[in-house]
Amino acid sequence: MSTVLLVEDDAVIRDAVAYNLSLDGHDVLTAADGASGLNMARRHRPDAVVLDVMLPRMSGLDVCRILRAETPVPILLLTARDAEPDRVQGLELGADDYVTKPFSMRELRARVGSMLRRDNLSRQAGPRAEAAAQPVTGGGLTLDPARHELRRRGEVVALRPRGFSLLEYLMRHPEQVLTRDQILESVWGITYRGETRTVDVHIRWLREKIEEDPAHPQHIQTVRSIGYKFVP
């Protein structure tokens, strides 16, 4: 059984989400404000966090930023449909996924389950599987999964775990056009058609890390209306 922390100030939504997540066998902890949610996350170390963006005492974005600095726990944001800046900022702060309000419980349960499965597979792989992975190079980059290290022309580049996995996937498929859905399934473990903005935000963040001119990328190229490809 996985422990999921739900931080949501609306009691009706909080109770409904907690009930639906419990149907999947999760042990659900709840908090009604950001500060309490952060304290509970530190105290109970949940397997995943479902976090509303608009919270009293401390915003969900602040909670996300602090948690990501302290732990790799999967984080899913609940955001208003018209609050795109919040969604983008949340992803840039390290959130793994988001759903927009109003949302279907079926979609929320699927996304939480996907995050947990992905995280579990990563843990099962462990250091031995990482050590077996060979470094991949291209475009002045050397990505070493065993060390979880990226070097650009010899200099170490800091990447968040999700960004590292995304870049590795792209680099291991050079010159191959990858659709956003392929990327979601392979990197995030999402196997249904859903919001692909997650991919776009992480691609933009990667470009800022590895491209000479992120506005005119040479290595992570957009293939219009399809997806992306890595050009060494």
C-alpha positions in Angstrom: 0.0 0.0 0.0 1.3 3.5 -0.9 0.9 6.5 1.3 -0.4 9.6 -0.6 -0.4 13.1 1.0 -3.3 15.3 -0.3 -3.0 19.0 0.4 -6.3 20.8 -0.5 -8.1 23.6 1.4 -11.5 22.9 -0.1 -13.1 20.3 2.2 -15.5 18.9 -0.4 -12.8 18.4 -3.0 -10.4 17.1 -0.3 -12.9 14.5 1.0 -13.8 13.4 -2.6 -10.2 13.0 -3.7 -9.2 11.2 -0.5 -12.1 8.7 -0.9 -11.3 8.0 -4.6 -7.6 7.5 -3.9 -8.5 5.1 -1.1 -10.4 3.0 -3.5 -7.1 2.2 -5.2 -5.7 0.9 -1.9 -3.7 4.0 -1.0 -3.4 5.2 2.6 -4.4 8.9 2.2 -3.1 11.6 4.6 -4.7 15.1 4.3 -3.8 18.6 5.1 -5.9 21.8 4.6 -3.1 24.4 4.1 0.4 24.6 2.7 2.4 24.9 6.0 0.6 21.9 7.5 1.1 19.9 4.3 4.8 20.6 4.3 5.1 19.5 7.9 3.2 16.3 7.2 5.4 15.5 4.2 8.5 15.9 6.3 7.1 13.9 9.2 5.4 11.0 7.3 7.5 10.8 4.1 4.6 9.8 1.8 5.1 7.9 -1.5 3.4 10.7 -3.5 2.0 14.2 -2.9 -1.2 15.6 -4.5 -0.9 19.4 -4.0 -3.3 22.2 -4.7 -1.6 25.4 -6.0 -3.9 27.9 -4.2 -3.5 27.2 -0.5 -3.7 29.3 2.7 -0.6 30.0 4.8 1.8 28.8 2.1 1.1 28.4 -1.6 1.3 25.0 -3.3 4.1 26.3 -5.5 6.2 27.2 -2.4 5.5 23.8 -0.9 6.5 22.1 -4.2 9.8 24.1 -4.4 10.8 23.2 -0.8 9.8 19.5 -1.2 11.7 19.1 -4.4 14.8 20.5 -2.8 14.5 18.0 0.0 13.1 14.8 -1.6 12.5 13.1 -5.0 8.9 12.3 -3.9 6.5 12.4 -6.9 4.3 15.5 -6.9 1.1 16.2 -8.8 -0.4 19.7 -8.8 -4.1 20.6 -8.8 -4.5 23.8 -10.7 -7.2 26.1 -12.0 -8.0 25.6 -15.7 -7.2 29.3 -16.5 -4.0 29.4 -14.5 -1.4 28.4 -17.1 1.4 30.4 -15.5 1.0 28.4 -12.3 1.1 25.1 -14.2 4.2 26.1 -16.0 5.9 27.4 -12.9 5.0 24.3 -11.0 6.6 22.0 -13.6 9.7 24.2 -13.6 9.9 23.9 -9.8 10.0 20.2 -10.2 6.4 18.9 -10.1 6.0 15.6 -12.0 2.5 16.2 -13.4 -0.7 18.2 -12.9 -4.5 18.1 -13.5 -6.7 21.1 -14.0 -9.9 21.8 -12.1 -12.5 20.7 -12.6 -11.1 17.2 -13.2 -12.4 13.7 -13.4 -11.6 11.4 -10.5 -10.8 8.7 -13.0 -8.0 10.8 -14.6 -6.6 11.9 -11.2 -6.5 8.3 -10.0 -4.8 7.2 -13.2 -2.1 10.0 -13.0 -1.4 9.2 -9.3 -1.1 5.5 -10.1 1.2 6.3 -13.0 3.5 8.4 -10.9 3.7 5.7 -8.2 4.4 2.9 -10.7 7.1 4.9 -12.4 8.7 5.7 -9.1 8.5 2.1 -7.9 10.1 0.8 -11.1 12.9 3.3 -10.6 13.5 2.1 -7.1 13.4 -1.6 -8.2 16.0 -0.9 -10.8 18.4 0.3 -8.2 22.1 1.1 -8.5 23.0 -2.2 -10.2 20.7 -1.4 -13.2 22.1 2.1 -13.4 25.7 0.9 -13.3 24.9 -1.4 -16.3 23.7 1.5 -18.4 26.4 2.8 -20.7 27.1 6.6 -21.0 25.7 8.3 -24.1 27.3 11.2 -26.0 26.3 13.7 -28.6 26.2 17.4 -29.3 29.1 18.1 -26.9 27.2 16.3 -24.1 28.1 13.2 -22.1 25.3 11.7 -20.1 26.3 9.0 -17.5 23.3 7.2 -15.9 25.5 5.3 -13.5 26.8 8.6 -12.0 23.5 10.4 -12.8 25.8 13.1 -14.3 25.6 15.3 -17.3 28.7 17.1 -18.7 28.6 19.7 -21.4 32.0 20.2 -22.9 33.5 18.8 -19.7 31.5 21.0 -17.3 29.0 19.3 -15.0 25.4 20.5 -15.7 22.8 20.1 -12.9 19.6 18.4 -13.9 16.5 17.5 -12.0 15.7 13.7 -12.1 12.9 14.1 -14.6 14.9 16.3 -16.9 17.8 13.8 -16.7 15.5 10.9 -17.7 14.0 13.0 -20.5 17.4 14.0 -22.0 18.6 10.4 -21.8 15.6 9.2 -23.7 16.1 11.8 -26.4 19.9 11.1 -26.7 19.4 7.4 -26.9 17.1 8.0 -29.9 19.2 10.4 -32.0 17.6 11.9 -35.1 14.4 10.0 -34.3 11.2 12.0 -34.2 9.5 11.3 -30.9 5.9 12.3 -30.3 4.8 13.9 -27.1 2.7 10.9 -26.3 5.7 8.6 -26.8 7.8 10.8 -24.5 5.0 10.8 -21.8 4.7 7.1 -21.9 8.5 6.4 -21.8 9.6 9.1 -19.4 6.6 9.7 -17.2 4.9 6.3 -17.6 1.6 7.9 -18.7 -0.1 5.5 -21.1 -3.2 7.4 -22.1 -3.8 10.5 -24.2 -3.6 13.5 -21.9 -2.1 16.9 -21.4 1.2 17.2 -23.2 2.2 20.6 -21.9 4.3 18.7 -19.3 6.7 17.6 -22.1 6.9 21.1 -23.6 7.8 22.7 -20.3 10.6 20.2 -19.6 12.0 20.5 -23.1 12.2 24.3 -22.7 14.0 23.9 -19.4 16.4 21.4 -20.9 17.2 23.8 -23.8 18.1 26.5 -21.2 20.6 24.0 -19.8 22.3 22.6 -22.8 21.8 24.9 -25.8 24.0 27.8 -26.8 20.9 29.8 -27.8 17.8 28.2 -26.2 15.6 30.4 -28.5 17.2 28.7 -31.6 18.0 25.2 -30.4 20.5 23.1 -32.4 20.2 19.8 -30.5 16.7 19.4 -29.1 14.7 20.4 -32.2 10.9 20.8 -32.5 9.2 18.8 -35.3 6.1 20.9 -35.9 2.8 19.3 -35.0 4.6 16.0 -34.0 7.1 16.3 -31.2 10.9 16.5 -30.8 14.1 15.0 -31.9 17.7 15.1 -30.6 20.4 16.1 -33.1 23.9 15.3 -32.0 
